[in-house]
Amino acid sequence: MSYMSSSRLVRQVYQYSRSRYDARKSSKWCKYTHALLQELGLEDKWLNDDTACNEKEWDKELRERIQEREEKQWLERMQKKTKTSHIHHT
């Protein structure tokens, strides 16, 4: 298993940004990340600061959730397009 070491620069930047975000100071990156995790149904990971996980597993879970979201949004656009097209042709 490969866990993200606290010595990695990416981890340090995240921890700093997260502490600023939690203190109600600005961090556009953390605000976006938090909103994205909420949208993907992964807010529990954010709230619990559940970052001590296998990077490959986390990457896989994120990719799957994003793929599901993209497919859902695409289907919604196609359904809307079909309804709009049907209205104009009747």
PDB file of N, CA, C and O in Angstrom:
ATOM      1  N   MET A   1       0.837  -1.181   0.000  1.00  0.00           N
ATOM      2  CA  MET A   1       0.000   0.000   0.000  1.00  0.00           C
ATOM      3  C   MET A   1       0.882   1.245   0.000  1.00  0.00           C
ATOM      4  O   MET A   1       1.936   1.272   0.636  1.00  0.00           O
ATOM      5  N   SER A   2       0.447   2.254  -0.707  1.00  0.00           N
ATOM      6  CA  SER A   2       1.211   3.493  -0.704  1.00  0.00           C
ATOM      7  C   SER A   2       0.337   4.603  -0.130  1.00  0.00           C
ATOM      8  O   SER A   2      -0.641   5.014  -0.755  1.00  0.00           O
ATOM      9  N   TYR A   3       0.680   5.078   1.032  1.00  0.00           N
ATOM     10  CA  TYR A   3      -0.041   6.164   1.668  1.00  0.00           C
ATOM     11  C   TYR A   3       0.703   7.459   1.410  1.00  0.00           C
ATOM     12  O   TYR A   3       1.926   7.469   1.264  1.00  0.00           O
ATOM     13  N   MET A   4      -0.050   8.559   1.354  1.00  0.00           N
ATOM     14  CA  MET A   4       0.601   9.834   1.090  1.00  0.00           C
ATOM     15  C   MET A   4       1.333  10.282   2.342  1.00  0.00           C
ATOM     16  O   MET A   4       0.715  10.566   3.368  1.00  0.00           O
ATOM     17  N   SER A   5       2.614  10.342   2.252  1.00  0.00           N
ATOM     18  CA  SER A   5       3.460  10.732   3.367  1.00  0.00           C
ATOM     19  C   SER A   5       3.247  12.202   3.710  1.00  0.00           C
ATOM     20  O   SER A   5       3.039  13.037   2.830  1.00  0.00           O
ATOM     21  N   SER A   6       3.304  12.503   5.005  1.00  0.00           N
ATOM     22  CA  SER A   6       3.156  13.897   5.426  1.00  0.00           C
ATOM     23  C   SER A   6       4.339  14.748   4.987  1.00  0.00           C
ATOM     24  O   SER A   6       4.277  15.975   5.068  1.00  0.00           O
ATOM     25  N   SER A   7       5.402  14.128   4.529  1.00  0.00           N
ATOM     26  CA  SER A   7       6.558  14.890   4.057  1.00  0.00           C
ATOM     27  C   SER A   7       6.414  15.321   2.596  1.00  0.00           C
ATOM     28  O   SER A   7       7.185  16.154   2.118  1.00  0.00           O
ATOM     29  N   ARG A   8       5.440  14.765   1.890  1.00  0.00           N
ATOM     30  CA  ARG A   8       5.254  15.148   0.486  1.00  0.00           C
ATOM     31  C   ARG A   8       4.716  16.564   0.396  1.00  0.00           C
ATOM     32  O   ARG A   8       3.847  16.958   1.174  1.00  0.00           O
ATOM     33  N   LEU A   9       5.230  17.320  -0.545  1.00  0.00           N
ATOM     34  CA  LEU A   9       4.853  18.717  -0.707  1.00  0.00           C
ATOM     35  C   LEU A   9       3.352  18.868  -0.951  1.00  0.00           C
ATOM     36  O   LEU A   9       2.719  19.768  -0.399  1.00  0.00           O
ATOM     37  N   VAL A  10       2.792  18.004  -1.764  1.00  0.00           N
ATOM     38  CA  VAL A  10       1.353  18.076  -2.060  1.00  0.00           C
ATOM     39  C   VAL A  10       0.553  17.954  -0.769  1.00  0.00           C
ATOM     40  O   VAL A  10      -0.410  18.693  -0.566  1.00  0.00           O
ATOM     41  N   ARG A  11       0.933  17.049   0.085  1.00  0.00           N
ATOM     42  CA  ARG A  11       0.251  16.850   1.366  1.00  0.00           C
ATOM     43  C   ARG A  11       0.383  18.092   2.234  1.00  0.00           C
ATOM     44  O   ARG A  11      -0.582  18.503   2.878  1.00  0.00           O
ATOM     45  N   GLN A  12       1.556  18.687   2.259  1.00  0.00           N
ATOM     46  CA  GLN A  12       1.782  19.880   3.073  1.00  0.00           C
ATOM     47  C   GLN A  12       0.950  21.059   2.572  1.00  0.00           C
ATOM     48  O   GLN A  12       0.381  21.803   3.370  1.00  0.00           O
ATOM     49  N   VAL A  13       0.880  21.225   1.261  1.00  0.00           N
ATOM     50  CA  VAL A  13       0.069  22.298   0.673  1.00  0.00           C
ATOM     51  C   VAL A  13      -1.401  22.073   1.015  1.00  0.00           C
ATOM     52  O   VAL A  13      -2.111  23.007   1.387  1.00  0.00           O
ATOM     53  N   TYR A  14      -1.852  20.822   0.885  1.00  0.00           N
ATOM     54  CA  TYR A  14      -3.238  20.505   1.230  1.00  0.00           C
ATOM     55  C   TYR A  14      -3.517  20.840   2.696  1.00  0.00           C
ATOM     56  O   TYR A  14      -4.517  21.489   3.002  1.00  0.00           O
ATOM     57  N   GLN A  15      -2.648  20.407   3.595  1.00  0.00           N
ATOM     58  CA  GLN A  15      -2.877  20.644   5.022  1.00  0.00           C
ATOM     59  C   GLN A  15      -2.926  22.134   5.339  1.00  0.00           C
ATOM     60  O   GLN A  15      -3.764  22.571   6.128  1.00  0.00           O
ATOM     61  N   TYR A  16      -2.045  22.909   4.738  1.00  0.00           N
ATOM     62  CA  TYR A  16      -2.048  24.360   4.953  1.00  0.00           C
ATOM     63  C   TYR A  16      -3.333  24.987   4.408  1.00  0.00           C
ATOM     64  O   TYR A  16      -3.993  25.773   5.088  1.00  0.00           O
ATOM     65  N   SER A  17      -3.672  24.628   3.177  1.00  0.00           N
ATOM     66  CA  SER A  17      -4.883  25.179   2.552  1.00  0.00           C
ATOM     67  C   SER A  17      -6.121  24.777   3.332  1.00  0.00           C
ATOM     68  O   SER A  17      -7.024  25.590   3.530  1.00  0.00           O
ATOM     69  N   ARG A  18      -6.167  23.536   3.772  1.00  0.00           N
ATOM     70  CA  ARG A  18      -7.318  23.041   4.523  1.00  0.00           C
ATOM     71  C   ARG A  18      -7.455  23.787   5.850  1.00  0.00           C
ATOM     72  O   ARG A  18      -8.570  24.129   6.246  1.00  0.00           O
ATOM     73  N   SER A  19      -6.361  24.041   6.531  1.00  0.00           N
ATOM     74  CA  SER A  19      -6.437  24.761   7.807  1.00  0.00           C
ATOM     75  C   SER A  19      -6.946  26.180   7.595  1.00  0.00           C
ATOM     76  O   SER A  19      -7.713  26.692   8.410  1.00  0.00           O
ATOM     77  N   ARG A  20      -6.526  26.819   6.507  1.00  0.00           N
ATOM     78  CA  ARG A  20      -7.035  28.163   6.187  1.00  0.00           C
ATOM     79  C   ARG A  20      -8.517  28.116   5.850  1.00  0.00           C
ATOM     80  O   ARG A  20      -9.281  28.976   6.289  1.00  0.00           O
ATOM     81  N   TYR A  21      -8.928  27.125   5.078  1.00  0.00           N
ATOM     82  CA  TYR A  21     -10.332  26.980   4.702  1.00  0.00           C
ATOM     83  C   TYR A  21     -11.191  26.744   5.946  1.00  0.00           C
ATOM     84  O   TYR A  21     -12.238  27.370   6.107  1.00  0.00           O
ATOM     85  N   ASP A  22     -10.749  25.848   6.815  1.00  0.00           N
ATOM     86  CA  ASP A  22     -11.492  25.542   8.033  1.00  0.00           C
ATOM     87  C   ASP A  22     -11.579  26.741   8.963  1.00  0.00           C
ATOM     88  O   ASP A  22     -12.533  26.851   9.734  1.00  0.00           O
ATOM     89  N   ALA A  23     -10.608  27.638   8.909  1.00  0.00           N
ATOM     90  CA  ALA A  23     -10.587  28.848   9.738  1.00  0.00           C
ATOM     91  C   ALA A  23     -11.367  29.981   9.072  1.00  0.00           C
ATOM     92  O   ALA A  23     -11.302  31.129   9.511  1.00  0.00           O
ATOM     93  N   ARG A  24     -12.100  29.654   8.020  1.00  0.00           N
ATOM     94  CA  ARG A  24     -12.930  30.622   7.272  1.00  0.00           C
ATOM     95  C   ARG A  24     -12.111  31.666   6.532  1.00  0.00           C
ATOM     96  O   ARG A  24     -12.587  32.764   6.243  1.00  0.00           O
ATOM     97  N   LYS A  25     -10.882  31.304   6.235  1.00  0.00           N
ATOM     98  CA  LYS A  25     -10.070  32.177   5.403  1.00  0.00           C
ATOM     99  C   LYS A  25     -10.150  31.636   3.990  1.00  0.00           C
ATOM    100  O   LYS A  25     -10.615  30.517   3.776  1.00  0.00           O
ATOM    101  N   SER A  26      -9.709  32.403   3.050  1.00  0.00           N
ATOM    102  CA  SER A  26      -9.913  31.998   1.663  1.00  0.00           C
ATOM    103  C   SER A  26      -8.992  30.860   1.242  1.00  0.00           C
ATOM    104  O   SER A  26      -7.814  30.813   1.597  1.00  0.00           O
ATOM    105  N   SER A  27      -9.560  29.967   0.492  1.00  0.00           N
ATOM    106  CA  SER A  27      -8.813  28.908  -0.179  1.00  0.00           C
ATOM    107  C   SER A  27      -9.730  28.381  -1.271  1.00  0.00           C
ATOM    108  O   SER A  27     -10.540  27.482  -1.044  1.00  0.00           O
ATOM    109  N   LYS A  28      -9.586  28.955  -2.455  1.00  0.00           N
ATOM    110  CA  LYS A  28     -10.459  28.561  -3.560  1.00  0.00           C
ATOM    111  C   LYS A  28     -10.314  27.082  -3.879  1.00  0.00           C
ATOM    112  O   LYS A  28     -11.292  26.417  -4.222  1.00  0.00           O
ATOM    113  N   TRP A  29      -9.099  26.569  -3.766  1.00  0.00           N
ATOM    114  CA  TRP A  29      -8.844  25.163  -4.063  1.00  0.00           C
ATOM    115  C   TRP A  29      -9.620  24.266  -3.103  1.00  0.00           C
ATOM    116  O   TRP A  29     -10.269  23.313  -3.534  1.00  0.00           O
ATOM    117  N   CYS A  30      -9.557  24.566  -1.799  1.00  0.00           N
ATOM    118  CA  CYS A  30     -10.275  23.754  -0.820  1.00  0.00           C
ATOM    119  C   CYS A  30     -11.786  23.927  -0.954  1.00  0.00           C
ATOM    120  O   CYS A  30     -12.538  22.969  -0.775  1.00  0.00           O
ATOM    121  N   LYS A  31     -12.230  25.124  -1.263  1.00  0.00           N
ATOM    122  CA  LYS A  31     -13.664  25.354  -1.457  1.00  0.00           C
ATOM    123  C   LYS A  31     -14.161  24.501  -2.628  1.00  0.00           C
ATOM    124  O   LYS A  31     -15.204  23.855  -2.527  1.00  0.00           O
ATOM    125  N   TYR A  32     -13.426  24.498  -3.722  1.00  0.00           N
ATOM    126  CA  TYR A  32     -13.791  23.697  -4.884  1.00  0.00           C
ATOM    127  C   TYR A  32     -13.746  22.207  -4.550  1.00  0.00           C
ATOM    128  O   TYR A  32     -14.655  21.456  -4.906  1.00  0.00           O
ATOM    129  N   THR A  33     -12.676  21.782  -3.859  1.00  0.00           N
ATOM    130  CA  THR A  33     -12.525  20.372  -3.512  1.00  0.00           C
ATOM    131  C   THR A  33     -13.654  19.922  -2.604  1.00  0.00           C
ATOM    132  O   THR A  33     -14.207  18.840  -2.803  1.00  0.00           O
ATOM    133  N   HIS A  34     -14.009  20.731  -1.610  1.00  0.00           N
ATOM    134  CA  HIS A  34     -15.089  20.396  -0.696  1.00  0.00           C
ATOM    135  C   HIS A  34     -16.416  20.272  -1.456  1.00  0.00           C
ATOM    136  O   HIS A  34     -17.162  19.314  -1.253  1.00  0.00           O
ATOM    137  N   ALA A  35     -16.701  21.226  -2.313  1.00  0.00           N
ATOM    138  CA  ALA A  35     -17.937  21.192  -3.099  1.00  0.00           C
ATOM    139  C   ALA A  35     -17.973  19.969  -4.015  1.00  0.00           C
ATOM    140  O   ALA A  35     -19.017  19.332  -4.159  1.00  0.00           O
ATOM    141  N   LEU A  36     -16.853  19.644  -4.625  1.00  0.00           N
ATOM    142  CA  LEU A  36     -16.784  18.478  -5.509  1.00  0.00           C
ATOM    143  C   LEU A  36     -17.048  17.194  -4.734  1.00  0.00           C
ATOM    144  O   LEU A  36     -17.815  16.343  -5.184  1.00  0.00           O
ATOM    145  N   LEU A  37     -16.421  17.050  -3.576  1.00  0.00           N
ATOM    146  CA  LEU A  37     -16.633  15.848  -2.767  1.00  0.00           C
ATOM    147  C   LEU A  37     -18.081  15.748  -2.304  1.00  0.00           C
ATOM    148  O   LEU A  37     -18.632  14.649  -2.235  1.00  0.00           O
ATOM    149  N   GLN A  38     -18.706  16.883  -1.985  1.00  0.00           N
ATOM    150  CA  GLN A  38     -20.132  16.880  -1.637  1.00  0.00           C
ATOM    151  C   GLN A  38     -20.948  16.355  -2.814  1.00  0.00           C
ATOM    152  O   GLN A  38     -21.796  15.477  -2.652  1.00  0.00           O
ATOM    153  N   GLU A  39     -20.686  16.897  -3.988  1.00  0.00           N
ATOM    154  CA  GLU A  39     -21.421  16.517  -5.194  1.00  0.00           C
ATOM    155  C   GLU A  39     -21.238  15.036  -5.525  1.00  0.00           C
ATOM    156  O   GLU A  39     -22.155  14.392  -6.034  1.00  0.00           O
ATOM    157  N   LEU A  40     -20.066  14.506  -5.237  1.00  0.00           N
ATOM    158  CA  LEU A  40     -19.767  13.100  -5.550  1.00  0.00           C
ATOM    159  C   LEU A  40     -20.219  12.144  -4.449  1.00  0.00           C
ATOM    160  O   LEU A  40     -20.025  10.934  -4.561  1.00  0.00           O
ATOM    161  N   GLY A  41     -20.819  12.680  -3.388  1.00  0.00           N
ATOM    162  CA  GLY A  41     -21.266  11.834  -2.293  1.00  0.00           C
ATOM    163  C   GLY A  41     -20.129  11.365  -1.407  1.00  0.00           C
ATOM    164  O   GLY A  41     -20.226  10.316  -0.771  1.00  0.00           O
ATOM    165  N   LEU A  42     -19.058  12.130  -1.361  1.00  0.00           N
ATOM    166  CA  LEU A  42     -17.879  11.754  -0.583  1.00  0.00           C
ATOM    167  C   LEU A  42     -17.566  12.772   0.510  1.00  0.00           C
ATOM    168  O   LEU A  42     -16.424  12.874   0.956  1.00  0.00           O
ATOM    169  N   GLU A  43     -18.579  13.524   0.941  1.00  0.00           N
ATOM    170  CA  GLU A  43     -18.324  14.559   1.946  1.00  0.00           C
ATOM    171  C   GLU A  43     -17.821  13.956   3.257  1.00  0.00           C
ATOM    172  O   GLU A  43     -17.090  14.613   3.998  1.00  0.00           O
ATOM    173  N   ASP A  44     -18.203  12.714   3.550  1.00  0.00           N
ATOM    174  CA  ASP A  44     -17.716  12.086   4.779  1.00  0.00           C
ATOM    175  C   ASP A  44     -16.191  12.013   4.791  1.00  0.00           C
ATOM    176  O   ASP A  44     -15.568  12.134   5.845  1.00  0.00           O
ATOM    177  N   LYS A  45     -15.596  11.815   3.619  1.00  0.00           N
ATOM    178  CA  LYS A  45     -14.136  11.793   3.524  1.00  0.00           C
ATOM    179  C   LYS A  45     -13.560  13.160   3.905  1.00  0.00           C
ATOM    180  O   LYS A  45     -12.532  13.248   4.576  1.00  0.00           O
ATOM    181  N   TRP A  46     -14.240  14.219   3.468  1.00  0.00           N
ATOM    182  CA  TRP A  46     -13.803  15.576   3.780  1.00  0.00           C
ATOM    183  C   TRP A  46     -13.980  15.859   5.268  1.00  0.00           C
ATOM    184  O   TRP A  46     -13.053  16.330   5.926  1.00  0.00           O
ATOM    185  N   LEU A  47     -15.163  15.574   5.796  1.00  0.00           N
ATOM    186  CA  LEU A  47     -15.467  15.890   7.184  1.00  0.00           C
ATOM    187  C   LEU A  47     -14.563  15.135   8.155  1.00  0.00           C
ATOM    188  O   LEU A  47     -14.170  15.671   9.191  1.00  0.00           O
ATOM    189  N   ASN A  48     -14.240  13.906   7.818  1.00  0.00           N
ATOM    190  CA  ASN A  48     -13.386  13.091   8.680  1.00  0.00           C
ATOM    191  C   ASN A  48     -11.911  13.264   8.356  1.00  0.00           C
ATOM    192  O   ASN A  48     -11.052  12.638   8.977  1.00  0.00           O
ATOM    193  N   ASP A  49     -11.621  14.120   7.377  1.00  0.00           N
ATOM    194  CA  ASP A  49     -10.251  14.311   6.896  1.00  0.00           C
ATOM    195  C   ASP A  49      -9.594  12.956   6.659  1.00  0.00           C
ATOM    196  O   ASP A  49      -8.472  12.679   7.084  1.00  0.00           O
ATOM    197  N   ASP A  50     -10.364  12.129   5.953  1.00  0.00           N
ATOM    198  CA  ASP A  50      -9.973  10.747   5.701  1.00  0.00           C
ATOM    199  C   ASP A  50      -8.993  10.692   4.534  1.00  0.00           C
ATOM    200  O   ASP A  50      -9.345  10.316   3.416  1.00  0.00           O
ATOM    201  N   THR A  51      -7.775  11.070   4.823  1.00  0.00           N
ATOM    202  CA  THR A  51      -6.764  11.096   3.771  1.00  0.00           C
ATOM    203  C   THR A  51      -5.704  10.018   3.965  1.00  0.00           C
ATOM    204  O   THR A  51      -4.787   9.892   3.154  1.00  0.00           O
ATOM    205  N   ALA A  52      -5.827   9.247   5.030  1.00  0.00           N
ATOM    206  CA  ALA A  52      -4.848   8.186   5.284  1.00  0.00           C
ATOM    207  C   ALA A  52      -5.305   6.905   4.592  1.00  0.00           C
ATOM    208  O   ALA A  52      -5.516   5.877   5.235  1.00  0.00           O
ATOM    209  N   CYS A  53      -5.449   6.983   3.302  1.00  0.00           N
ATOM    210  CA  CYS A  53      -5.912   5.825   2.549  1.00  0.00           C
ATOM    211  C   CYS A  53      -4.908   5.506   1.445  1.00  0.00           C
ATOM    212  O   CYS A  53      -4.011   6.293   1.142  1.00  0.00           O
ATOM    213  N   ASN A  54      -5.084   4.364   0.875  1.00  0.00           N
ATOM    214  CA  ASN A  54      -4.246   3.942  -0.236  1.00  0.00           C
ATOM    215  C   ASN A  54      -4.500   4.877  -1.414  1.00  0.00           C
ATOM    216  O   ASN A  54      -5.645   5.035  -1.838  1.00  0.00           O
ATOM    217  N   GLU A  55      -3.463   5.490  -1.942  1.00  0.00           N
ATOM    218  CA  GLU A  55      -3.629   6.467  -3.027  1.00  0.00           C
ATOM    219  C   GLU A  55      -4.279   5.854  -4.261  1.00  0.00           C
ATOM    220  O   GLU A  55      -5.108   6.495  -4.908  1.00  0.00           O
ATOM    221  N   LYS A  56      -3.913   4.627  -4.592  1.00  0.00           N
ATOM    222  CA  LYS A  56      -4.490   3.980  -5.777  1.00  0.00           C
ATOM    223  C   LYS A  56      -5.980   3.729  -5.585  1.00  0.00           C
ATOM    224  O   LYS A  56      -6.765   3.923  -6.512  1.00  0.00           O
ATOM    225  N   GLU A  57      -6.373   3.301  -4.394  1.00  0.00           N
ATOM    226  CA  GLU A  57      -7.792   3.075  -4.112  1.00  0.00           C
ATOM    227  C   GLU A  57      -8.570   4.385  -4.164  1.00  0.00           C
ATOM    228  O   GLU A  57      -9.668   4.441  -4.718  1.00  0.00           O
ATOM    229  N   TRP A  58      -7.993   5.441  -3.582  1.00  0.00           N
ATOM    230  CA  TRP A  58      -8.641   6.747  -3.580  1.00  0.00           C
ATOM    231  C   TRP A  58      -8.787   7.272  -5.008  1.00  0.00           C
ATOM    232  O   TRP A  58      -9.840   7.788  -5.382  1.00  0.00           O
ATOM    233  N   ASP A  59      -7.734   7.139  -5.794  1.00  0.00           N
ATOM    234  CA  ASP A  59      -7.771   7.562  -7.192  1.00  0.00           C
ATOM    235  C   ASP A  59      -8.860   6.808  -7.949  1.00  0.00           C
ATOM    236  O   ASP A  59      -9.617   7.402  -8.718  1.00  0.00           O
ATOM    237  N   LYS A  60      -8.933   5.507  -7.729  1.00  0.00           N
ATOM    238  CA  LYS A  60      -9.939   4.688  -8.400  1.00  0.00           C
ATOM    239  C   LYS A  60     -11.347   5.110  -7.992  1.00  0.00           C
ATOM    240  O   LYS A  60     -12.225   5.249  -8.843  1.00  0.00           O
ATOM    241  N   GLU A  61     -11.566   5.313  -6.694  1.00  0.00           N
ATOM    242  CA  GLU A  61     -12.890   5.722  -6.228  1.00  0.00           C
ATOM    243  C   GLU A  61     -13.294   7.073  -6.799  1.00  0.00           C
ATOM    244  O   GLU A  61     -14.431   7.251  -7.235  1.00  0.00           O
ATOM    245  N   LEU A  62     -12.367   8.023  -6.798  1.00  0.00           N
ATOM    246  CA  LEU A  62     -12.668   9.345  -7.362  1.00  0.00           C
ATOM    247  C   LEU A  62     -13.003   9.258  -8.848  1.00  0.00           C
ATOM    248  O   LEU A  62     -13.980   9.850  -9.307  1.00  0.00           O
ATOM    249  N   ARG A  63     -12.196   8.524  -9.588  1.00  0.00           N
ATOM    250  CA  ARG A  63     -12.436   8.390 -11.030  1.00  0.00           C
ATOM    251  C   ARG A  63     -13.800   7.752 -11.308  1.00  0.00           C
ATOM    252  O   ARG A  63     -14.515   8.180 -12.215  1.00  0.00           O
ATOM    253  N   GLU A  64     -14.154   6.736 -10.531  1.00  0.00           N
ATOM    254  CA  GLU A  64     -15.450   6.079 -10.719  1.00  0.00           C
ATOM    255  C   GLU A  64     -16.600   7.033 -10.419  1.00  0.00           C
ATOM    256  O   GLU A  64     -17.577   7.086 -11.166  1.00  0.00           O
ATOM    257  N   ARG A  65     -16.484   7.789  -9.325  1.00  0.00           N
ATOM    258  CA  ARG A  65     -17.548   8.736  -8.959  1.00  0.00           C
ATOM    259  C   ARG A  65     -17.675   9.849  -9.995  1.00  0.00           C
ATOM    260  O   ARG A  65     -18.783  10.255 -10.342  1.00  0.00           O
ATOM    261  N   ILE A  66     -16.545  10.337 -10.483  1.00  0.00           N
ATOM    262  CA  ILE A  66     -16.587  11.391 -11.500  1.00  0.00           C
ATOM    263  C   ILE A  66     -17.177  10.849 -12.789  1.00  0.00           C
ATOM    264  O   ILE A  66     -17.959  11.541 -13.441  1.00  0.00           O
ATOM    265  N   GLN A  67     -16.822   9.627 -13.175  1.00  0.00           N
ATOM    266  CA  GLN A  67     -17.378   8.998 -14.372  1.00  0.00           C
ATOM    267  C   GLN A  67     -18.885   8.854 -14.244  1.00  0.00           C
ATOM    268  O   GLN A  67     -19.615   9.141 -15.192  1.00  0.00           O
ATOM    269  N   GLU A  68     -19.362   8.413 -13.084  1.00  0.00           N
ATOM    270  CA  GLU A  68     -20.804   8.284 -12.846  1.00  0.00           C
ATOM    271  C   GLU A  68     -21.495   9.633 -12.981  1.00  0.00           C
ATOM    272  O   GLU A  68     -22.562   9.738 -13.586  1.00  0.00           O
ATOM    273  N   ARG A  69     -20.870  10.678 -12.404  1.00  0.00           N
ATOM    274  CA  ARG A  69     -21.449  12.016 -12.487  1.00  0.00           C
ATOM    275  C   ARG A  69     -21.515  12.494 -13.930  1.00  0.00           C
ATOM    276  O   ARG A  69     -22.525  13.048 -14.362  1.00  0.00           O
ATOM    277  N   GLU A  70     -20.430  12.276 -14.677  1.00  0.00           N
ATOM    278  CA  GLU A  70     -20.393  12.705 -16.075  1.00  0.00           C
ATOM    279  C   GLU A  70     -21.456  11.979 -16.899  1.00  0.00           C
ATOM    280  O   GLU A  70     -22.135  12.599 -17.717  1.00  0.00           O
ATOM    281  N   GLU A  71     -21.601  10.677 -16.687  1.00  0.00           N
ATOM    282  CA  GLU A  71     -22.622   9.909 -17.412  1.00  0.00           C
ATOM    283  C   GLU A  71     -24.021  10.393 -17.057  1.00  0.00           C
ATOM    284  O   GLU A  71     -24.870  10.516 -17.940  1.00  0.00           O
ATOM    285  N   LYS A  72     -24.276  10.668 -15.790  1.00  0.00           N
ATOM    286  CA  LYS A  72     -25.591  11.161 -15.353  1.00  0.00           C
ATOM    287  C   LYS A  72     -25.885  12.515 -15.993  1.00  0.00           C
ATOM    288  O   LYS A  72     -26.985  12.743 -16.496  1.00  0.00           O
ATOM    289  N   GLN A  73     -24.900  13.409 -15.974  1.00  0.00           N
ATOM    290  CA  GLN A  73     -25.091  14.733 -16.574  1.00  0.00           C
ATOM    291  C   GLN A  73     -25.320  14.619 -18.081  1.00  0.00           C
ATOM    292  O   GLN A  73     -26.143  15.345 -18.639  1.00  0.00           O
ATOM    293  N   TRP A  74     -24.604  13.723 -18.734  1.00  0.00           N
ATOM    294  CA  TRP A  74     -24.772  13.525 -20.171  1.00  0.00           C
ATOM    295  C   TRP A  74     -26.183  13.018 -20.466  1.00  0.00           C
ATOM    296  O   TRP A  74     -26.842  13.513 -21.380  1.00  0.00           O
ATOM    297  N   LEU A  75     -26.649  12.031 -19.694  1.00  0.00           N
ATOM    298  CA  LEU A  75     -27.998  11.504 -19.901  1.00  0.00           C
ATOM    299  C   LEU A  75     -29.052  12.588 -19.687  1.00  0.00           C
ATOM    300  O   LEU A  75     -30.024  12.665 -20.439  1.00  0.00           O
ATOM    301  N   GLU A  76     -28.867  13.418 -18.672  1.00  0.00           N
ATOM    302  CA  GLU A  76     -29.802  14.512 -18.409  1.00  0.00           C
ATOM    303  C   GLU A  76     -29.835  15.491 -19.576  1.00  0.00           C
ATOM    304  O   GLU A  76     -30.904  15.952 -19.977  1.00  0.00           O
ATOM    305  N   ARG A  77     -28.648  15.810 -20.127  1.00  0.00           N
ATOM    306  CA  ARG A  77     -28.606  16.723 -21.283  1.00  0.00           C
ATOM    307  C   ARG A  77     -29.294  16.099 -22.497  1.00  0.00           C
ATOM    308  O   ARG A  77     -30.003  16.792 -23.227  1.00  0.00           O
ATOM    309  N   MET A  78     -29.093  14.809 -22.717  1.00  0.00           N
ATOM    310  CA  MET A  78     -29.713  14.129 -23.855  1.00  0.00           C
ATOM    311  C   MET A  78     -31.228  14.067 -23.705  1.00  0.00           C
ATOM    312  O   MET A  78     -31.961  14.243 -24.678  1.00  0.00           O
ATOM    313  N   GLN A  79     -31.694  13.817 -22.488  1.00  0.00           N
ATOM    314  CA  GLN A  79     -33.135  13.789 -22.245  1.00  0.00           C
ATOM    315  C   GLN A  79     -33.743  15.166 -22.462  1.00  0.00           C
ATOM    316  O   GLN A  79     -34.818  15.292 -23.048  1.00  0.00           O
ATOM    317  N   LYS A  80     -33.056  16.193 -21.989  1.00  0.00           N
ATOM    318  CA  LYS A  80     -33.525  17.561 -22.175  1.00  0.00           C
ATOM    319  C   LYS A  80     -33.532  17.913 -23.658  1.00  0.00           C
ATOM    320  O   LYS A  80     -34.469  18.542 -24.150  1.00  0.00           O
ATOM    321  N   LYS A  81     -32.493  17.507 -24.360  1.00  0.00           N
ATOM    322  CA  LYS A  81     -32.399  17.777 -25.799  1.00  0.00           C
ATOM    323  C   LYS A  81     -33.525  17.064 -26.553  1.00  0.00           C
ATOM    324  O   LYS A  81     -34.129  17.634 -27.461  1.00  0.00           O
ATOM    325  N   THR A  82     -33.802  15.821 -26.172  1.00  0.00           N
ATOM    326  CA  THR A  82     -34.874  15.063 -26.811  1.00  0.00           C
ATOM    327  C   THR A  82     -36.228  15.718 -26.557  1.00  0.00           C
ATOM    328  O   THR A  82     -37.057  15.806 -27.463  1.00  0.00           O
ATOM    329  N   LYS A  83     -36.454  16.179 -25.319  1.00  0.00           N
ATOM    330  CA  LYS A  83     -37.728  16.838 -24.995  1.00  0.00           C
ATOM    331  C   LYS A  83     -37.850  18.132 -25.769  1.00  0.00           C
ATOM    332  O   LYS A  83     -38.909  18.434 -26.319  1.00  0.00           O
ATOM    333  N   THR A  84     -36.769  18.902 -25.816  1.00  0.00           N
ATOM    334  CA  THR A  84     -36.786  20.181 -26.545  1.00  0.00           C
ATOM    335  C   THR A  84     -37.000  19.937 -28.032  1.00  0.00           C
ATOM    336  O   THR A  84     -37.766  20.656 -28.673  1.00  0.00           O
ATOM    337  N   SER A  85     -36.342  18.944 -28.580  1.00  0.00           N
ATOM    338  CA  SER A  85     -36.484  18.613 -29.990  1.00  0.00           C
ATOM    339  C   SER A  85     -37.904  18.174 -30.294  1.00  0.00           C
ATOM    340  O   SER A  85     -38.455  18.532 -31.335  1.00  0.00           O
ATOM    341  N   HIS A  86     -38.497  17.409 -29.405  1.00  0.00           N
ATOM    342  CA  HIS A  86     -39.860  16.918 -29.594  1.00  0.00           C
ATOM    343  C   HIS A  86     -40.854  18.069 -29.564  1.00  0.00           C
ATOM    344  O   HIS A  86     -41.818  18.060 -30.330  1.00  0.00           O
ATOM    345  N   ILE A  87     -40.648  19.057 -28.704  1.00  0.00           N
ATOM    346  CA  ILE A  87     -41.536  20.210 -28.607  1.00  0.00           C
ATOM    347  C   ILE A  87     -41.500  21.017 -29.902  1.00  0.00           C
ATOM    348  O   ILE A  87     -42.545  21.473 -30.364  1.00  0.00           O
ATOM    349  N   HIS A  88     -40.346  21.201 -30.485  1.00  0.00           N
ATOM    350  CA  HIS A  88     -40.212  22.013 -31.693  1.00  0.00           C
ATOM    351  C   HIS A  88     -40.771  21.313 -32.931  1.00  0.00           C
ATOM    352  O   HIS A  88     -41.122  21.983 -33.903  1.00  0.00           O
ATOM    353  N   HIS A  89     -40.860  19.988 -32.919  1.00  0.00           N
ATOM    354  CA  HIS A  89     -41.325  19.263 -34.077  1.00  0.00           C
ATOM    355  C   HIS A  89     -42.813  18.908 -34.026  1.00  0.00           C
ATOM    356  O   HIS A  89     -43.331  18.309 -34.968  1.00  0.00           O
ATOM    357  N   THR A  90     -43.498  19.264 -32.957  1.00  0.00           N
ATOM    358  CA  THR A  90     -44.930  18.936 -32.886  1.00  0.00           C
ATOM    359  C   THR A  90     -45.785  20.094 -33.290  1.00  0.00           C
ATOM    360  O   THR A  90     -47.012  19.987 -33.286  1.00  0.00           O
TER     361      THR A  90
END
